[in-house]
Amino acid sequence: MNKIFPSAAAALQGVVKDGQLMAVGGFGLCGIPEALIAALRDSGAKNLTVISNNAGVDGFGLGLLLESRQIKRMISSYVGENKEFERQYLAGELELEFTPQGTLAEKLRAGGAGIPAFFTKTGVGTLVAEGKETREFDGHVYVMERALVPEVALVKAWKADKSGNLIFRRTARNFNPACAMAGKVTIVEVEEIVETGSFDPDAVHLPGIYVHRIVLNAHPEKRIEKRTITEKSTAKAGV
């Protein structure tokens, strides 16, 4: 089975449609499948529910899909760097399910492992637990969280072999493996594709059984987030 597609647009063709639940890997701007996100925008698919730790920034990453109004609902743990996200949410144009970061990671991991739900102490007694089942174990209250099984997962890796075995680069590993495992159809964007058998088996971070389609993006933009909190002042001599 050939998993390699000539472009991001071709990799999405026949898979992406309106109203889907999708997972998108990345943490902030680190390890996001930027070519696949741009192709998703160009596909015109709308009313999407997107699972992602962040919501991108204005004009980049998932921010592109917010600007084009293709996202109906976000399931995220941090959304503080996107003014368009804020505007849409406060205007009632965008639904948001806030999920603690560790819980979000476990919901995806559980989905990939075939575990339908799990109990956690995180969120007990807060808005996070509203409407959810709680249960006591060993004198402690836990809230039940349902696993996430997205119809499509968009993932960024560093290298893939032709069978879909993946290697992630450092912190770009973040949510990407969990998204890849959880997705019913997983599409991966990589910077290099090598022959099957080229990887040391011990170096493989995610086996190809989880990967359905691969697209090459050899030169991603890889934006770096920088924030200045206080301007540095220069001391004058003699003062």
VOFIDREN-295675 format. One record per residue (C-alpha): residue in three letters; x, y, z; residue number from 1. Coordinates in steps of 0.02 Angstrom, whole numbers, plus 50000, padded with zeros to 5 digits. Example, Ala and Ser with C-alpha at 12.3 -4.5 7.8 and 13.67 -1.06 7.14 Angstrom:
<rs>
(r 'ALA', (50615, 49775, 50390), 1) (r 'SER', (50684, 49947, 50357), 2) 
</rs>
This chain:
<rs>
(r 'MET', (50000, 50000, 50000), 1) (r 'ASN', (50073, 50167, 49947), 2) (r 'LYS', (50051, 50294, 50087), 3) (r 'ILE', (50144, 50438, 50003), 4) (r 'PHE', (50042, 50577, 49922), 5) (r 'PRO', (50112, 50712, 49806), 6) (r 'SER', (50042, 50861, 49902), 7) (r 'ALA', (49949, 50909, 50059), 8) (r 'ALA', (49793, 50942, 49957), 9) (r 'ALA', (49801, 50769, 49879), 10) (r 'ALA', (49826, 50690, 50052), 11) (r 'LEU', (49665, 50770, 50115), 12) (r 'GLN', (49563, 50726, 49961), 13) (r 'GLY', (49423, 50602, 49992), 14) (r 'VAL', (49452, 50608, 50181), 15) (r 'VAL', (49405, 50781, 50242), 16) (r 'LYS', (49223, 50837, 50243), 17) (r 'ASP', (49107, 50959, 50330), 18) (r 'GLY', (49063, 50934, 50514), 19) (r 'GLN', (49207, 50818, 50559), 20) (r 'LEU', (49293, 50795, 50726), 21) (r 'MET', (49478, 50823, 50692), 22) (r 'ALA', (49637, 50820, 50795), 23) (r 'VAL', (49785, 50930, 50752), 24) (r 'GLY', (49956, 50901, 50830), 25) (r 'GLY', (50074, 51032, 50896), 26) (r 'PHE', (50108, 51137, 51050), 27) (r 'GLY', (50098, 51323, 51019), 28) (r 'LEU', (50189, 51340, 50854), 29) (r 'CYS', (50305, 51194, 50888), 30) (r 'GLY', (50275, 51041, 50781), 31) (r 'ILE', (50117, 51097, 50692), 32) (r 'PRO', (50070, 51021, 50523), 33) (r 'GLU', (50070, 51191, 50437), 34) (r 'ALA', (50055, 51128, 50257), 35) (r 'LEU', (49909, 51015, 50302), 36) (r 'ILE', (49820, 51156, 50394), 37) (r 'ALA', (49840, 51270, 50244), 38) (r 'ALA', (49773, 51133, 50130), 39) (r 'LEU', (49626, 51107, 50249), 40) (r 'ARG', (49586, 51291, 50235), 41) (r 'ASP', (49592, 51280, 50046), 42) (r 'SER', (49479, 51127, 50047), 43) (r 'GLY', (49335, 51234, 50110), 44) (r 'ALA', (49279, 51104, 50238), 45) (r 'LYS', (49172, 51192, 50369), 46) (r 'ASN', (49083, 51168, 50536), 47) (r 'LEU', (49235, 51076, 50602), 48) (r 'THR', (49265, 51027, 50782), 49) (r 'VAL', (49453, 51035, 50810), 50) (r 'ILE', (49549, 50954, 50952), 51) (r 'SER', (49714, 51044, 50981), 52) (r 'ASN', (49813, 51100, 51132), 53) (r 'ASN', (49820, 51276, 51062), 54) (r 'ALA', (49720, 51373, 50934), 55) (r 'GLY', (49867, 51440, 50834), 56) (r 'VAL', (49903, 51625, 50816), 57) (r 'ASP', (49826, 51757, 50706), 58) (r 'GLY', (49867, 51718, 50524), 59) (r 'PHE', (49959, 51554, 50554), 60) (r 'GLY', (49921, 51375, 50601), 61) (r 'LEU', (49743, 51350, 50659), 62) (r 'GLY', (49725, 51539, 50655), 63) (r 'LEU', (49701, 51519, 50467), 64) (r 'LEU', (49548, 51410, 50494), 65) (r 'LEU', (49476, 51532, 50620), 66) (r 'GLU', (49497, 51677, 50499), 67) (r 'SER', (49407, 51578, 50364), 68) (r 'ARG', (49270, 51531, 50489), 69) (r 'GLN', (49289, 51345, 50459), 70) (r 'ILE', (49299, 51297, 50643), 71) (r 'LYS', (49135, 51284, 50738), 72) (r 'ARG', (49204, 51215, 50901), 73) (r 'MET', (49375, 51198, 50984), 74) (r 'ILE', (49427, 51069, 51114), 75) (r 'SER', (49584, 51147, 51187), 76) (r 'SER', (49683, 51183, 51345), 77) (r 'TYR', (49760, 51352, 51297), 78) (r 'VAL', (49693, 51486, 51181), 79) (r 'GLY', (49776, 51645, 51241), 80) (r 'GLU', (49876, 51696, 51088), 81) (r 'ASN', (49742, 51721, 50957), 82) (r 'LYS', (49643, 51883, 50951), 83) (r 'GLU', (49523, 51817, 50819), 84) (r 'PHE', (49486, 51667, 50930), 85) (r 'GLU', (49447, 51786, 51073), 86) (r 'ARG', (49336, 51894, 50964), 87) (r 'GLN', (49236, 51748, 50896), 88) (r 'TYR', (49216, 51666, 51067), 89) (r 'LEU', (49159, 51825, 51155), 90) (r 'ALA', (49039, 51860, 51012), 91) (r 'GLY', (48961, 51687, 51031), 92) (r 'GLU', (49021, 51634, 50859), 93) (r 'LEU', (49138, 51496, 50919), 94) (r 'GLU', (49107, 51355, 51042), 95) (r 'LEU', (49245, 51306, 51163), 96) (r 'GLU', (49271, 51153, 51273), 97) (r 'PHE', (49412, 51196, 51392), 98) (r 'THR', (49507, 51040, 51445), 99) (r 'PRO', (49655, 51029, 51565), 100) (r 'GLN', (49813, 50995, 51467), 101) (r 'GLY', (49854, 50827, 51546), 102) (r 'THR', (49674, 50771, 51530), 103) (r 'LEU', (49672, 50820, 51347), 104) (r 'ALA', (49829, 50717, 51315), 105) (r 'GLU', (49756, 50567, 51406), 106) (r 'LYS', (49589, 50582, 51314), 107) (r 'LEU', (49684, 50564, 51150), 108) (r 'ARG', (49797, 50427, 51215), 109) (r 'ALA', (49647, 50330, 51280), 110) (r 'GLY', (49560, 50350, 51113), 111) (r 'GLY', (49710, 50275, 51025), 112) (r 'ALA', (49720, 50133, 51150), 113) (r 'GLY', (49537, 50086, 51134), 114) (r 'ILE', (49494, 50143, 51311), 115) (r 'PRO', (49323, 50227, 51306), 116) (r 'ALA', (49339, 50326, 51469), 117) (r 'PHE', (49445, 50352, 51624), 118) (r 'PHE', (49436, 50434, 51795), 119) (r 'THR', (49545, 50580, 51851), 120) (r 'LYS', (49552, 50698, 52000), 121) (r 'THR', (49591, 50844, 51887), 122) (r 'GLY', (49444, 50963, 51876), 123) (r 'VAL', (49343, 50892, 52021), 124) (r 'GLY', (49238, 51030, 52099), 125) (r 'THR', (49262, 51148, 51952), 126) (r 'LEU', (49172, 51192, 51791), 127) (r 'VAL', (49271, 51053, 51707), 128) (r 'ALA', (49170, 50922, 51803), 129) (r 'GLU', (48997, 50996, 51772), 130) (r 'GLY', (48878, 50868, 51696), 131) (r 'LYS', (49005, 50726, 51710), 132) (r 'GLU', (48997, 50569, 51812), 133) (r 'THR', (49099, 50568, 51973), 134) (r 'ARG', (49149, 50420, 52079), 135) (r 'GLU', (49242, 50393, 52241), 136) (r 'PHE', (49396, 50282, 52247), 137) (r 'ASP', (49493, 50255, 52409), 138) (r 'GLY', (49414, 50408, 52489), 139) (r 'HIS', (49448, 50525, 52342), 140) (r 'VAL', (49325, 50593, 52214), 141) (r 'TYR', (49365, 50571, 52030), 142) (r 'VAL', (49279, 50635, 51873), 143) (r 'MET', (49251, 50526, 51721), 144) (r 'GLU', (49320, 50588, 51556), 145) (r 'ARG', (49274, 50512, 51388), 146) (r 'ALA', (49410, 50470, 51264), 147) (r 'LEU', (49428, 50566, 51101), 148) (r 'VAL', (49426, 50473, 50935), 149) (r 'PRO', (49439, 50601, 50795), 150) (r 'GLU', (49385, 50553, 50620), 151) (r 'VAL', (49544, 50632, 50550), 152) (r 'ALA', (49711, 50675, 50633), 153) (r 'LEU', (49836, 50796, 50556), 154) (r 'VAL', (50010, 50767, 50621), 155) (r 'LYS', (50186, 50838, 50601), 156) (r 'ALA', (50339, 50725, 50611), 157) (r 'TRP', (50521, 50749, 50565), 158) (r 'LYS', (50552, 50591, 50463), 159) (r 'ALA', (50449, 50446, 50396), 160) (r 'ASP', (50494, 50290, 50303), 161) (r 'LYS', (50383, 50231, 50161), 162) (r 'SER', (50288, 50117, 50281), 163) (r 'GLY', (50241, 50265, 50391), 164) (r 'ASN', (50357, 50233, 50537), 165) (r 'LEU', (50390, 50403, 50615), 166) (r 'ILE', (50528, 50497, 50704), 167) (r 'PHE', (50487, 50662, 50790), 168) (r 'ARG', (50615, 50795, 50825), 169) (r 'ARG', (50635, 50845, 51007), 170) (r 'THR', (50492, 50949, 51079), 171) (r 'ALA', (50396, 50938, 50914), 172) (r 'ARG', (50347, 50766, 50978), 173) (r 'ASN', (50223, 50847, 51101), 174) (r 'PHE', (50041, 50804, 51058), 175) (r 'ASN', (50081, 50730, 50887), 176) (r 'PRO', (50098, 50545, 50933), 177) (r 'ALA', (49937, 50548, 51036), 178) (r 'CYS', (49842, 50630, 50893), 179) (r 'ALA', (49913, 50504, 50770), 180) (r 'MET', (49861, 50356, 50877), 181) (r 'ALA', (49686, 50423, 50908), 182) (r 'GLY', (49637, 50467, 50730), 183) (r 'LYS', (49532, 50347, 50627), 184) (r 'VAL', (49628, 50417, 50477), 185) (r 'THR', (49798, 50493, 50514), 186) (r 'ILE', (49885, 50606, 50388), 187) (r 'VAL', (50065, 50652, 50425), 188) (r 'GLU', (50172, 50794, 50359), 189) (r 'VAL', (50360, 50761, 50365), 190) (r 'GLU', (50522, 50845, 50315), 191) (r 'GLU', (50604, 50688, 50247), 192) (r 'ILE', (50546, 50520, 50179), 193) (r 'VAL', (50667, 50372, 50175), 194) (r 'GLU', (50658, 50192, 50120), 195) (r 'THR', (50575, 50065, 50233), 196) (r 'GLY', (50708, 49982, 50340), 197) (r 'SER', (50818, 50137, 50350), 198) (r 'PHE', (50774, 50171, 50532), 199) (r 'ASP', (50849, 50083, 50680), 200) (r 'PRO', (50694, 50000, 50755), 201) (r 'ASP', (50739, 50072, 50925), 202) (r 'ALA', (50735, 50248, 50850), 203) (r 'VAL', (50554, 50237, 50790), 204) (r 'HIS', (50439, 50345, 50897), 205) (r 'LEU', (50276, 50290, 50817), 206) (r 'PRO', (50249, 50133, 50712), 207) (r 'GLY', (50175, 50147, 50538), 208) (r 'ILE', (50018, 50050, 50585), 209) (r 'TYR', (49945, 50216, 50646), 210) (r 'VAL', (49987, 50312, 50486), 211) (r 'HIS', (49877, 50309, 50332), 212) (r 'ARG', (49943, 50450, 50223), 213) (r 'ILE', (50110, 50543, 50212), 214) (r 'VAL', (50153, 50706, 50127), 215) (r 'LEU', (50325, 50787, 50109), 216) (r 'ASN', (50352, 50967, 50166), 217) (r 'ALA', (50541, 50981, 50158), 218) (r 'HIS', (50551, 51166, 50202), 219) (r 'PRO', (50420, 51214, 50332), 220) (r 'GLU', (50417, 51391, 50399), 221) (r 'LYS', (50442, 51338, 50581), 222) (r 'ARG', (50396, 51500, 50666), 223) (r 'ILE', (50471, 51533, 50837), 224) (r 'GLU', (50367, 51614, 50973), 225) (r 'LYS', (50450, 51760, 51062), 226) (r 'ARG', (50370, 51875, 51187), 227) (r 'THR', (50448, 52029, 51267), 228) (r 'ILE', (50376, 52067, 51438), 229) (r 'THR', (50481, 52217, 51490), 230) (r 'GLU', (50591, 52329, 51386), 231) (r 'LYS', (50772, 52325, 51443), 232) (r 'SER', (50836, 52490, 51509), 233) (r 'THR', (51015, 52546, 51483), 234) (r 'ALA', (51100, 52622, 51634), 235) (r 'LYS', (51194, 52783, 51605), 236) (r 'ALA', (51373, 52796, 51666), 237) (r 'GLY', (51392, 52892, 51828), 238) (r 'VAL', (51209, 52875, 51877), 239) 
</rs>
